[in-house]
Amino acid sequence: MPIFAGSKSATMDKQLKVFKFGGASVKSADAIKHVGGILKSFAGDPLVIVVSAMGKTTNAMEEVVEAHAAQTGDAFQKLEKIKQEHYQIAQELCGDSEELFTLLNDIFVEVEWVLEEAPEDNYDYMYDQIVSIGELISTRIVAYYLQSIDLPVEWMDARDVVRTDNIFREGWVQWEETTERAQNKMLPILEGNKMLVTQGFIGSTSENFTTTLGREGSDYSAAIFSYCLDAESMTIWKDVPGVLTADPRKFDNVSKLDALSYREAIEMTYYGAKVIHPKTIKPLQNKNIPLRVKSFVDPKGSGTLISAEIEDNYPPMVAIESNQALVNISTRDFSFVAEHHMSFLFQTIADMRLQVNMMQNTAISFAISVNDVDDKVERFAEAIQENFQTRIERNLELITVRHFNRETLDGLREGKMLMLEERIRNTVQMVVKKVPALRRKDEEVA
């Protein structure tokens, strides 16, 4: 991914910071008030505040898209539920503000217009035009509330800054144009030491169609702004104390890492660690911008610092990617999987934006572990069916262990069937399937 290197430094009284608040931190009126409390201590500092959709809004908006595509008849009903939930939060925060509710209503009307038409043939295009409003709604509410508590806040539409290619649901940033737009549109506001509230996850094409940057892409948006504006630092505010050695919802006795190198953070996010979006680190590393992961529950906590000046000495770290599909590919004529076969397969994978997490080949077969999203796996199998046979196994997990030891690996393998394994230096990856415990026929059943 090329990154434009010709950006200029921001000229302002204080060093610019970029904060990102995820859905959990703005899921309710009380949560947004808490965010306001955190930001009060930064009043007077130039600050870009990137906000995700509230709570599980993106999931709910995806249900609207699915209902509209399938013409189930309840798309408007699902949208109305989302609308009322947001109106309730807006009312709790700002009362019956006619100005705010007009802004919110205008956003919802745009989706209603889409739902009144026949579904688009291009599902990904339709997805982006509908799902993207989650961030637009949340930032309108958050910005209006912050203004009501006398913070110097301005709202900005990220689509006016972040320019992408024409691939929907996984837009690739056009760095030169995005940098120029960020400096022309954002710097004049920030030079007055103001706070600028904008959206994560979304951008636009040269034809001004809305695109999204990939699921959970708000972290990446914050990194884009940090890069383009030469930020002093970027902070991701989470509901955990920092980067942990494993997901605390799945494992006991996890510990917080005080510091990580860019390299280690890239490895862990690539392998599925959910605390940071995988694309976040590269723009920051290119300009040596430190990233802090801090807790919005305990804002004074130390969190985790990610930067270049970190010694690579770590305990075992575990990342688990659920919803994996293992696609086993073989040639129809029983010939070797040769270079021209690989070239075709990789080009198809790239064209379909299929996220490959692990791959392995033998003389006559090729296996890939991919995120099982929507119907992408079926479309991939259909695209290669003329020359290849495919066998798809679903409901698998990809387990990655960095800095592994035998005890950790043995514990993770327990109760699982190993489908694929690979070891590279200090990393082990395993595609596994859960298996039920065996029971003797004469064993008494409780």
N, C-alpha and C positions, 0 to 999 in steps of 0.2 A: 504494500500500500504506500504509494508516494505521498509525502507530506510537503506542502509548500514551505520553503525555507526563507522566504523574503519578508517576513512580518516585521513590523516596527514595534518598538517598546511603547507601552502606555505612558503618557505623560500626565501624572496626577500627583497630588500632594502626598498621598499615602499609597502603599503597595496594594494592588488589587488582589482580592481573594475570591475564590469560587466555591460556593457551598452547594451541595446537592442533598435534598430531602426526598426520601422515597415515600411510597404509598402508605407505609405503616405510620410514618411521622405526621401525616396529614389526613388520617382516616376519619377523624371526627372533629367537632368544634373544640373540644378540650385539647386534642392533640395539636390543632393549629394554634391555639392560645399558647401552648407550651413552646412551639416553634417561635412565636412572637417574643416570648420571654428570652429565648436564646439569642435572638437577633438584636434585642434591646442593647445588649452589651457591646454590639458592633456598630451602633449608630454613629454616623460620621465617617465610617470607613467605606471606600468604594468596594462594592460587593455584588457579584452576580449570584443570584439565588435560583437554582434549577430545581423545579418541582415536578414530581411524578403525578400520575392520576391517583385519586384518593383510594386507599384501601384496596379492595378487589375490583375496582371499577373496570380495569382492562379486561378481566375475565368476563364481567357482565356484558361489556360492549361486544366481546367476541360472540357471546350468545345471541346478541341482536343480529350480528352479521350472519351467523349460521341460520337463524330463523328466517331472515330475509332471503338468503340464497336458496333455502329449501322451500320457501313460500308456505311455511307452517301456519301463518295467520296470526301469530302472536308477537311479531317483531315490535309493533307499536306498544304493545302491553309491556314488554320487557324494557323498552326505552323509557316508558312513563315511570316505571319503578325507579330507574336510575335518576331520572329527572327529579322526582319527589324527594329522594334521599339527599340530593345535592341542594335542593331548595330548603330542606329542613336545616342542613348545616349552615347555609348562608343566612337563614333567618336567625339562628341561634347566635351567630357571630355579629351580624350587621343589622339586625332588625328587618323592617320592611322597606329596605332601601330600593326605591324605584329604579335608580340608575343601575345598581348591581343586577337586579332581576331582569332588566331589559337586556343587559349584556349576556346573561346566561341564556335567556330565551332565544336570542338571536343565534347562539351556537346550536342549541337543540333544533331550531327550525331547519338549519342546514342539513341535519341528519334526517329529519322528517321528509324533506324534499327527496333525498336519496331513496327512502323507503317507499315513497309514493310511485317511484318508477319501477320498471321491471329489473330484476337482478342483472348486474353486469356479468358478461362472459368471463372477464378477467377477475377472478375472486380476490387476488392479492390487491388489485387496484381498489376494489370495493371495500376491502378490509381497511386499508389505510385511510380512506375518506371517512369512514364511520368511527373506527376505534380511536383515531387521533384526537377526538374531541374530549376524551377523558382528561388529558393534560391541559387543554384550553380552558375547560371548566374549573379545574382545581386551581390553576394559577390566577384566574379572575377572582375567585373567592379569597385566596390567600393574599393577593396583592391588595384587594379592597380592605380586608381586615387589617393588614399591616399599616395601611394609610390611616385607618381609623384610630390606631394607637400612636399616631404621630411619628411614624418612621418615614424617612424620606425615600419613598418607594415609587418606581415607575414600572409599568407592565410592558412587556415586549413580546411580539409574536416570533417565536424561534424560526418559523418558516420564512421570515424576511431575512434571515441570516444564514441558516444552514442549507446549503445547496447540495443536492445529491444527483446521482444519475437517475435513469428511468426505471430502475428495478424496484418494484413495490415490495414492502415488508422487509426488505434488507438493503435499503439504499446505501450506496457507497458515496462517501463525502467527496465533493469536488473542492479540494483544499484551498487552491489559490483564490477562487471566487468567494468561498466562505470566509477566508481570512480578511479579504478586502471589505466584505460586507460587515463583518464584526467590527472592524476598526472604524468604518465610516458611520455605522448606526449605533454602536454600543458605547464607544469611547467618549463621544460628546456628553452622554448622560453620566457616565462614571467619573468623568473629570470634575464634576461638581460634588464628588464624594457621596454620591447617592447609591441606593440599593436598586438593583434591576432584577425584577422577577420575570422569569421566562420558563419555557417548557423543556423538559427532556423528551427523548424518544422520537421527535418529529422533525421533518425538514420539508423541502419542496424541490420539485424539478424545475428546469428552465422554463417549462410551460405553466409553472405555478400550481401543479397538482401536488397534493400532500403526499409525502412518503413517510415511512417509519424506518428506524435504524436497526430493527431487530428487537425481539422480546427483551424486556428489562434494559432497554438501551439508554435510560436516563443518565446512568453513570458515564457512558460514552459521550453523551451530549455535553456534560460538564467538562470532560477532558477536551472536547473540541473547543469550547469557549476558553478554557485555560490556555490552550496552545495558541489560539488566534490572538489572544489579548496579552500574552506574556505574563500570566498570573504569577504572583509570588508563591502561591500554594493552592491546593484544592483539598476540600474536606468532604467526605461522604458521611452523613449522619445516619446511623443505623440503630436497630433495636438490640444490638449486641455490643459488648464493651470494646470490640476491635476485631481483628482477624484472628480466628480460632483455629486450632489444629484439626478440627473436624466439626461437622454440624451438630450443635448441642441437642437438636431434636432427635438425632439418631444415635448419639454416642454419649456415654457418661465420661466424666473425668477429662473433658477437653480443657485446654489451657489457652490463654491469650498470648499471642506473639507481640512483643513490644516493638519489633522492627522487622522489616522484610526488604530484601533487595528488589529492584525492578524485575530482575531476571526470575527470581523465585515467585513473585506475584504473577508474572505473565504465565509461568508454568502452571501454577495452581488454578488460575482462572480459566486457562485453556482446557484444563482437565476437568473442570466442572465445579470448582469452588464458587458458591453462589454469592459470596459477600461483595464481589466486584464483577462488573461486566467484562468479558474477555478482551474487548477492544480498548478498554480504558487506559491501559498502561502505556502503550506505544507513543501516543502524542505527548504524554507527560515526560517520558524518558528522553524523547528527542530534544527537549528543551530543559531537561534536568529540573522539572517542577515537582517538588515533593507532594505526596498524597498522604493525607491523614484519614484514617477510618476511626470515627468516634461515636460514642453512644449519645443519642438524644435523651435517653433516660437519665444518664449521668454525664452532663456536658463537661464537667470539670475533670472527668477521668482522663487518663493518659492516652487511651486508644492505641492504635498501631501506626507507626510511621513507615511509609514506603518510599525509598529513595535510592540513590546510587551508592552512598557511603555506608553500606551495611555488609557486615561479614557473613558469608554463607555458612552458617553452622546451625542446623535446625533439628528439632525432634521429628519423629514420624508425623506426616500430615496426610489426611485422608480426604478425598473428594469423591462423591458418589453422584453419578448421573442416572436418574431413573428414566423410564419410558424410552429405552433403547431398542432398536431393531437391528438384528444381525442379518445382513444381506449376503448370502453366499452365491457367487457368480461363477459360471463355468461356460466354456465355449460349446456351441451346439455340435461342432464337428470333432470334438475331443482333441483339438489341437492345443498346443501350448498357449498360455496367456502371454503373448509377445508384446513388443514395444508398441506396435500399432494398435493393439487391443487396449493397452493401458492409456494411450493417448486419447482414444475415443471415450473411454470410461471417465477419465479425469475431466475432459472437456464437458461431458454431459453433467457430471457432478457440479462443476463450476457454473454452468448455465442455469441449473436448477437451484443454486444456492443451497445445496444439500450439505449439512454440517457433518463432516466425517470426524469421529473421535478416535477411531482406531482402525488400522487396516493390516491385512496379512495376505500373502499370496503363496501358492504352491505352483507346480508346473502347469496344472490345467485348471486352477481355480483361483478366485480372488474374493476375499471376505472383507466387508466394511461394517463397522458399528456406527450407526447414525442416530441422531435425535429423531424420534418417531413423531413428526409433527404433521397434522392434517393428513392429506393424501399424497405427500411428497414421495414417500417410498414407493407407493403403487405407480405414480407417474414416472418415477425413475425406472422401475422394472419394465414398464410399457415402452419407454423410450429406447431401451436396449434389447428388447425381446427378439428382434430379427436375427441377431448374432449370438445372443447369450441366453442361457437358462438361469433363472433366479429361484432361490429358496429363501423365504423370509421367516425369521423367528422373532417373535415379539415378546413384550413384557419382561425385558431383560434389564440388568443393571450394569453400568460400567463403573468399576471401582479403581481408583488411581491412588497409589500410595507413594508419596515422595519421602526419601530418606528412610526407607523401610527397614524393618528387622523381622526375624522369623516369627516372633510372638505375635506381632501385629498382623502379619499375613495369615497365620494359622487361624486367628480369631475371625478374620473377615471371610475366610473360606468356609467356615463351619455352616452346615445346612444348605450349601449351595453347590450346584453343578457348574463346573468350569467349562465354558464354551470356547474361550479364546484367551490366550495370555501372552504378554510380551514384556520383556525386561530390557530397559535401556539405562545403563549406568546406574543411577541411584533411584530410578523410577520403575515401579511395577504397575502394569495395567491388566485388569481382568474383566472380561465380559462373563457375567454369571447369571444363572437361573436358579431361583429358589426352588427347593425340592421338599416335599412333605417328609416328615420323619417316618421311618419304617416301623411297623408294628407287627409283632408276632401274631399269628392267627389265633393262638391259644391265650393271648394276653387279654385280661379282663378289661372291658371298656367301661369307664366310669359313667 
